[in-house]
Every structure is written in structure tokens, then in C-alpha cells.
Amino acid sequence: MPDSDVIGAEDGESVSDAGHGPAVPAPSVEPEDSWLGADEVIRILKFCGQVGRLLGLPDFRYVFAADPSEEDCHASVTVASKRYVAVVAVNKEWGGYTVRAKAESLAHEVLHCFMARLDEIWDQACFNDFIPSPTAQMLQRVWVREMELVVDLLTMFVYNTKDLEKLWDDCGPSEEDEVTPIGPS
Ligand SMILES: [Zn+2]
């Protein structure tokens, strides 16, 4: 899928886990072109889709970010909620994480997708000509902090009520994902 399918949302159409106000959706890559490797990326995207289904977000499409997430977060997501597209990034150290850390981190990001419309409405209410910019920035910091708390609580609820580690295992490479080698066998 070309990047142009994913990026290019207008201002205010997207939200970012980075929490710095209205964000531009991150560029994405196909799994085989990613820095992480196709198998792991396919598993990440399948897992996000399955968690989304658990939450009643079946229409979201998850794609992988071209660049790793910031060093201080295990993963991050940029959402174009009107297009039901989420660009998922993971940390450069992802390969060393436990299954629990991976499952919790990705569930957290999918929950941000769940909350994306609220973020979007907040952005529209906050960043306009009627609210001075310093006030908007202050309100935004409070909103981001409180949203992180809510998302963390919901992540723990999902983790404690669903077997996310088994779900991660179930999303591993399967025969239907394997590419048939071309050439003489
Ligand atoms: Zn978060």
C-alpha cells in the first residue's frame, strides 16, 4: 500500500500517542521493508487487529511506521480516526522485550485508537482562535496526562481479563503468511 493511502490527513484529523497536540500521521512501510523484519511486523499488526476486535474496533487498519518509536516509549501510535487507520511504531529495543511487555504495549496503543475520537474532539475544542495558545498548550498537557492514566487502567483491565500472551502466540507466523520461494527446489 502506498504511503499516500495512509498519510496526508488534514490538520486536526489525527492524534498521536506522543501527546504534543494535533499530529501528522507517521509515514508507514510494508512489513518486508521495515527495519524490524516482516515476521515480527506481521505479528504486531495481526495482534493489534485482534485486540481491536476484542474492543469492538473491527474496522481499524493497522500499518507499521517507517521509524521506531521514541526511546522513552515501548510503542506509539498515530491515528487518522476518520480513515480508521493507525500507524503503529515500536521501540528499537523491541526484540529484547518480554511477551508481556509487547502485549501490554500494543494493547495500550490500540486503546488509544479506541479513544481517538475523544482526542480529536478535544483538539478541535482546544486549538482554535478563541483559546489563547498558552492556555491550549496547558490544557493539552493535562488532557494527555489524564488520557494516559485512563488508557493505562483500561490496558490493565484488558490484560487481566483476556489472555493477551496467548493471543500474541496465536498471531505468530502461520502457513498462510509464508511466501513460496521462487526458483528450482
Ligand atoms: Zn499512551
Boltz pocket constraint, residues with backbone or C-beta under 6 A from the ligand:
constraints:
  - pocket:
      binder: B
      contacts: [[A, 17], [A, 108], [A, 112], [A, 148], [A, 151]]
      max_distance: 6.0
